């Protein structure tokens, strides 16, 4: 298992957190997503390292951006 910390900008509410979480959980191998809304910190647990481009695309699909 791999745990990686990302920073996401633009999230302001629980709906934002839900949208980002749902998109990230669709990535192959992702088993857990934890988001700290006040800081924008997103912790992703996955079976293997994820390509940053794939994570950025998932976050973008939710309407937000990696910092």
C-alpha positions as a Python dict, from the first residue, in 0.01 Angstrom:
ca = {
    (1, 'X'): (0, 0, 0),
    (2, 'X'): (109, 353, -80),
    (3, 'X'): (-11, 673, 86),
    (4, 'X'): (40, 1001, -97),
    (5, 'X'): (-45, 1354, 10),
    (6, 'X'): (-174, 1608, -241),
    (7, 'X'): (-297, 1964, -209),
    (8, 'X'): (-621, 2058, -384),
    (9, 'X'): (-738, 2415, -435),
    (10, 'X'): (-1091, 2549, -458),
    (11, 'X'): (-1273, 2320, -215),
    (12, 'X'): (-1504, 2514, 19),
    (13, 'X'): (-1769, 2272, 147),
    (14, 'X'): (-1864, 1911, 214),
    (15, 'X'): (-2003, 1879, -138),
    (16, 'X'): (-1657, 1965, -272),
    (17, 'X'): (-1502, 1697, -53),
    (18, 'X'): (-1757, 1440, -172),
    (19, 'X'): (-1699, 1524, -540),
    (20, 'X'): (-1320, 1495, -514),
    (21, 'X'): (-1343, 1177, -307),
    (22, 'X'): (-1577, 1009, -556),
    (23, 'X'): (-1354, 1090, -853),
    (24, 'X'): (-1035, 972, -680),
    (25, 'X'): (-1197, 647, -567),
    (26, 'X'): (-1261, 564, -933),
    (27, 'X'): (-887, 546, -1004),
    (28, 'X'): (-752, 191, -1026),
    (29, 'X'): (-606, 73, -698),
    (30, 'X'): (-734, 358, -479),
    (31, 'X'): (-878, 218, -156),
    (32, 'X'): (-913, 527, 63),
    (33, 'X'): (-931, 906, 33),
    (34, 'X'): (-914, 1142, 332),
    (35, 'X'): (-958, 1516, 288),
    (36, 'X'): (-889, 1797, 534),
    (37, 'X'): (-1116, 2072, 400),
    (38, 'X'): (-959, 2373, 579),
    (39, 'X'): (-611, 2298, 443),
    (40, 'X'): (-702, 2129, 114),
    (41, 'X'): (-482, 1833, 208),
    (42, 'X'): (-587, 1513, 32),
    (43, 'X'): (-441, 1181, 143),
    (44, 'X'): (-483, 897, -106),
    (45, 'X'): (-415, 535, -17),
    (46, 'X'): (-363, 303, -313),
    (47, 'X'): (-222, -36, -403),
    (48, 'X'): (59, 123, -605),
    (49, 'X'): (198, 467, -688),
    (50, 'X'): (-44, 673, -892),
    (51, 'X'): (52, 885, -1190),
    (52, 'X'): (22, 1252, -1091),
    (53, 'X'): (-149, 1320, -1425),
    (54, 'X'): (-421, 1068, -1342),
    (55, 'X'): (-480, 1222, -1000),
    (56, 'X'): (-485, 1572, -1152),
    (57, 'X'): (-737, 1460, -1414),
    (58, 'X'): (-967, 1308, -1150),
    (59, 'X'): (-950, 1623, -937),
    (60, 'X'): (-1012, 1835, -1247),
    (61, 'X'): (-1315, 1621, -1336),
    (62, 'X'): (-1458, 1708, -993),
    (63, 'X'): (-1406, 2078, -1072),
    (64, 'X'): (-1093, 2150, -870),
    (65, 'X'): (-717, 2159, -921),
    (66, 'X'): (-401, 2014, -770),
    (67, 'X'): (-185, 2283, -619),
}
